[in-house]
Every structure is written in structure tokens, then in C-alpha cells.
Amino acid sequence: MKEHCEDIQIADIEKELERLKAIQKSPSACLFNLVAFANTSRQMDSLSAIIQKTMGQFPCRVLFIKHHKQMKEPLLRIDLVHATEKSNGGPIAGDLITIEVSCDQLKRIPFILLSHIVSDLPIHLLWGEDPAKDEVILPSIGHFCTRLIFDTDPKVDSLPAFSSQLLQTMQRYPNLEFVDINWIWITGWRDVLSQVFDSPGALQNLQRCDSIDIFYNQHEGAFSKPTYLQIAYLLGWLSSRLKWEILSYESSDSATKCLCKNGSKEFVINLIPQTHTHLYPGTIVGMDLNCEENCQYSIFPLADSAKVVVHISTNTTCQLPFMLPLPCLKKGLPYIRELFFSPISTQYQPTLQAIQQLP
Amino acid sequence: MDRKQFVNPLSDLSSASKTAEPCVMVIFGATGDLTSRRLVPALYNLARDGQLPAHFACVGFARRDKNHEIFRKEMRNGVERFSRVQPVDDTLWDAFSSQLFYHRSEFHDDAGYEALKAFLNDLDQQFDTKGNRLFYLSTQPSYFPEIIQKLSQHQLLSDPKQTNGRWSRVIIEKPFGHDLQSAEALQQHISQYLDESQIYRIDHWLGKETVQNLLVFRFCNPIFESVWNNRYIDHVQITVSEDIGIGTRGHFFEEEGMLRDIVQNHVMQLLSLVAMEPPTRLNAQAIHDEKVKVLESIRPIPINEIDKHAVRGQYGPGYINGSSVCGYRDENDVSPESNIETYAALELYIDNWRWAGVPFYLRAGKRLPKRTTEIAVTFREAPGGCLYQENGQTLDPNVLVIRIQPNEGISFKMNCKVPGINSPIQSVNMDFRYDSYFGISPPEAYERLICDCMAGDGTLFARIDEVMASWKLLTPVLDRWAETRADFPNYQAGSWGPKAADEMLARQGKRWRLI
């Protein structure tokens, strides 16, 4: 159920929200504030989808800033929605304050935010791009906030610079938890690899691998283009955890070939694009690992399932395939819970530092 | 490198929740209600949430003639009816059910245990479950000793002192014993075969989110902890009220009664969580230690004063939700002269510095007006005559109510001025409701508990000394009630219990909350 009103005055925001709440007789509950910021229409659509899922799961107040960079005329327009969603438990009610703003009016936004945030509750930020680029809103409210969730898409050759700037931004806001959605999206694969190589022997195989093929989805999605960030995170994570060094990489149409070093041993990681129209762009879709003495690991998702099938074989043996969970952290409650409530991984910063070292 | 010394560099400890270890779970009594209503739906939802170990299998052990396919089909029906998440995901179910098996045997049959051992070894090979075993005794308590003895006899229980990394654990359903003597005998018997670290006495209430929240509420909100003592608290009421009767459990209930069925375990657990001191650490041992300390501080009820501090009741015919219902003695499998209580109320005192002089009133009953479980902490009245009382105002005491089920949440009653000139003072409620904030359905208690047992965390299970402490306190009451016939029935179904329970509080100038 939704009630909305459009193009209202800033001074009337609270009064109008109360009026909308009274119409729906919705429960009075709010878990957190969510300030979302988008610069392009793709980002706006992408963040809208996340906001909708969030408001369907948790009662919250959302302030969604849509920055129309190209607009020449001054624009500052406020629309309100009070929505009540049915859930498995009781109804979930939330406020959505959408602020459409032109470039020259952007400087007013922090003041609007500060007077309309629900007090005593966490403030989470949801950024549609690299937060290091923002110089207006984040400097004003960053120090009050709890968590910054962002989705960005740096070009391949600017990954080290992206990483470096992000690390600097993290130092500037030491109390802010930084959550890259692309990092969240590889959580399942990190867990899978951690479980597959969860013994001294298996880990040794990984350390002695000759080549790794990582397959990813290059299909462009409704909201975003394919991003190399998930792959970069996975490689950065493996490098930082296993002390690998990425020496060089070379792209062609069929694959990107990364030459890596582990101690004195060199090996190759091939990043192989595939097209899967039903998957998000950049999603990792499988891995083949070729280790010494013809030991092979093959890890691929089971169709239409939140599991991967793991095949391990050597010259002389072929183990029975087994399954591991690969939670689909792109939808539903697990995703939203991961975005807002999961502890920040201590492995994230070392991963960024490893990406910083990319040639 | 020894596996125990191995630290996986890929493992993310900062974000990992407790890791349930690979294992085979064997459910004894798998054709009973509990398996299809609670256990398998819990396992399914754990699989669904990615919380089930990657290497896992489950074997139902029972005497009825079935095979794997029939068992899986029956379990599918159970999941479809009782899983908290619907609809059932076919693909997930196919993968999950391929890990479900059935083993037919009698509980006393040696050949059956040998066959089980061979089968479990095969499953270890197939699922890489590393020889870890979780045995869930979902049977009548009378079978516990025999099953555990047979498991040991057939080398199905591993020795925790051995360092081969394998473990075996046994989950035992309540009740643990029938009274103090039988609980001691049972413990003596099973401790011949099992270490305390291997025994998980399940009280599924401890797996409820609202019960777990008791510790968070108490120890993460200093404002409440600072008034959580006899200087500020007048008394505490713990109520477990059911509107249903005994249904088809007449045969079982006639052996148990309310004190054994609900008070000795669930209610005493709630009391210990409400009254305990802060633990030194957030681990199983520290929490259990504090619970035991408080249970052992409860003043034993003098034998000659049991009737003064313990009230029993049995429902007669009455009305529930507008429909007439029969009395307890008219229920199926119940003796028409039954002396079993369907209502029990106690007045207890905890003799320690924190609680000296604060009565704890516990009540549990069937066929009461509504289904509710709550803890109500009533605070002392304003000291020395509040200003407003001089003007003839009556003030309600502040009451903090923790609703365990339903309408899970917490409310605080306080006094407020009604707007207007010369207006009275009115009590109002500050209310937090789980469903308004966390609309999602939380994991079921069994999901949490099974997962914890697989991870080797005994925090939410009852330790033997907790069990013994509550039996020690309540066994004299049980003995007294067994020896004397009560004038039953003494309350009407749909009412709040016998008058004697009201009189017990009235003697102290108090009364039961009208919920």
C-alpha cells in the first residue's frame, strides 16, 4: 500500500509524511535512515531496485537524491511516498523522500538531509558510484554515518587508482564501514573456495596450481554494464590471502590472461567471458583449477539452484562430486541483510591493497 | 600438518557465523511427529539458508517398515506443511532429500546397530562427513538409556579424549528424568558412555529469538541493568498460558503434569535468564555457571509450607473463544479421577544480594483465556509518597513486560499526564514489537539449536547441574502433590486459574497481571 504526494515544499516534508502515515494507520517503527545518491539514470534505476527491496524488508526512512548533472536549469523537487509492505511477520512501513536536484542546487542537499534524518538511528549511505568522487554530501554527513554501501564500475586499467583512492577515503572516514556491493557478490565464491581448500593437502594443491580459469558473465544487464570489479576482487582476495603476485595481464577477445607468481612458481589465471542473459553482469559463473600432477578442480553452479558442484580428480582417482551452498546474495533478505547488518570483512582492505599493486 | 593446527587463510572469520561441522545426523524415533513437524523442516531451512554443513547426511532410525523413498516423501509432506518458508523449492528439495535416508531397526536390536554402523561408514565415504555423528533422541524418555548404551556398545560413540578429530554428540529431548532421583539415575547411566561435552539437553525455548534476546536486553542496555535488583523491583511474574487442552497427549500428560512438562524446564530457564548475574564471558560455560548459581540460590520451599507457596489446578468444562470445551477428566486417555495438574503456580524467593525479598511468581496452565508467554517485571512505587498522590491521584507501578510469544516484543508501562487542566495521570505503554521492526520470520528454534550442536556450541542447551537444580527445587512439590489428592477440577476452562493462585499473591498485597 502506498500513499504519495509530489513536489512539496521542504518545510512541509514532516507534516506531509505524518499525514500519509495517518491515512495508512501504519505501525510506527524505524530501524535506520538510508541516504541514497545517484548521478545517472542507470544508477537511479539500480539504486531504486535496492531501495525497494530494502523497504520491503525493514522499516526505514529513505532519502533518495537523484542528481541530474546535465540539467542546466535549477531544479530542487521533493516527492514523498509512505509505503506499507506486507511481510511474513507484520506490515513493514517506510518513508521515501525523493529529492531531484540539479548541479547548482546540490550544495543545499546536506542541509535538507540533516533536518530530515530520524534521530538516534543509524544512517546508512547508498552510493551509485565511487564515493571517493563525491565532494559535497559525503564530507558534510559522512562523519555521522554508520555504513557506506556503494556500487561502482571502474575501468580495468584504472583499478589500481580506484583502489588507492578508496583506501584514502576509508582513512578519511575511519568510523564509516565501507561495503562495495561487488565485494558482497563474491562472498559466496569466497566461502566456496574456503570450503573446497579447507585442508593442508587441498591448500597445497591450490598453491601449486599451474592455471586457473575463471568464467564470468559479460552480458550487459538492465541496470549496468559488465564490471571487472568482481573478478578483480576475487583475484585480489586470492593474492592477499595466499601471497600471490600478479605480474602482468593481457586482454584479447576470448580471454584476459594474467601471469601470476607464487614464490618462485609462475602460473596463469585466465578470465574467460561468457554470455548468460539471466545473470547479473560480471557474475562469476565457474572455475577450473589445474594443479600439479594433473590434479583438477572444477567448480560450477548447479542450474537453478543455490549450490555449486565440485569435481576433484587426479591421474589415478576421481572423487565423487559434492555440493556446496552458493547463496544467491543478489536478492531477497540475505542480500539486504548482508548489505546492512553483516560485519565488515577484515579481508576487504588487504584485497584493495592487492588490487592497488596490479600492474 | 595436523588438521587441528591448520588455519585456512581463505576462511573469513570476521563474517562467518558459527560453522556447523560436517556430520551425519541420526534421528531416533524418526517416524514420530517431532521429526516431520520440526526437525526435518528445520534442516531444510538450514540448507536453504546455506547454514547446513556442506558435507551432511541425515538418517531416520525407527522401527516402522519404510525405505529411503517413502521416508523422503513423508518428510517432503512435513516440510510442505510446517516449514516457515513456503513454497518448497523443488530444486533445493531434490538436492536436500538426496541426503536423507532411512534405517529400520528396533531400539534394542544389536544387528540393527551394526547395520547402522556400516551404513554410517558408507555415508562418510559418500558425503565426506569425517566420522562425525549427531544422534538426536526423539523418542520416549524411557528409551534413552538403552539407545545410548547400544550406541556405545557398537562403537558408534567416539571418545572425546581421542585426538583423531572425530566427534559424536547426543541431543536429548526434555524431560530429563521424571524427578530428581530419576534424573540422577539417568545421568549416572549415560555418563558411563558420554562426556558432558557430548550431551546436549534440548529445551527448544532457548532457541527462540525472544528468549535469546533476554541476555542482550539485560546486558546491552545499562539503564535496565542498573535497576535490575531489589531496590527497584517489587516482584516478577512469569506466565506461560495456553488456551489449548492436552489434545491427543492425554497418555503422556497423565504421567507428567504441568510442573514437569513446562515449569521444570521452560519456566525455570526463563527465570534463570531473568535473574542471573552478568556472565564473565559470552561462552557456554560462563553463561551456564551463572544460571546454575541463581538456580541454587532459590530458597527451597519448606515441606510444611508447600501448600502456601505452590498451587495446582485442573481445568473443568468451560468456554474458549466462545466455544464450550470439556474438562480435563473428560479428555481422551485421561482418568476420570485424575489427580494430575493442568495448572501450576509457584511463589519463589532468590536469596542473594540482588534479589533478596523480591518474590518471583511463576504460573503455567492449560485452557487459560489466551495463549501467551511473558515475563512481567513490576517496579516499586515512587518512594515516600509521590507529589501527585497527595492530590488523590493513584499511580500505577512501572511494569516492563517481555513478551516471549506471541506478539513478540517488549513494552514498558509508565505514567503520563493526560493533556488538559486538572487532568488525571494515566499509564501508557512504550512498545517495541518484533514484527514492526523485523517483519521477516526469524529462524525457528530448532534450526538454531541443531546448527549450534553441529558447531559444538552448548550455550543454548541445558547443563546437567541446571537440570538437577530445578529438579531439586521442584521434586518436593511433586512428591507432596502425588501424595495428596486435590479437589479437582478447581478452575473453569477459559478462566485464569484457581482462586488459590490469586490468594497466594493477595497475601503479599499483589495480584496476577490481567494479560
Interface residues (C-beta under 8 A of the other chain):
Chain A: P27 S28 A29 L31 Q57 F58 P59 E85 S87 N88 G89 G90 P91 I92 A93 T187 R190 D191 L193 S194 Q195 F197 D198 S199 P200 L203 R241 L242 L302 A303 D304 S305 A306 K307 L320 F322 M323 L324 P325 L326 P327 L333 P334 S342 P343 I344 S345 T346 Q347
Chain B: M1 R3 F6 N8 P9 L10 S11 D12 L13 S14 S15 A47 R48 D49 G50 L52 A54 H55 R84 V85 T91 L92 A95 Q126 F127 D128 R433 Y434 D435 S436 Y437 F438 G439 I440 S441
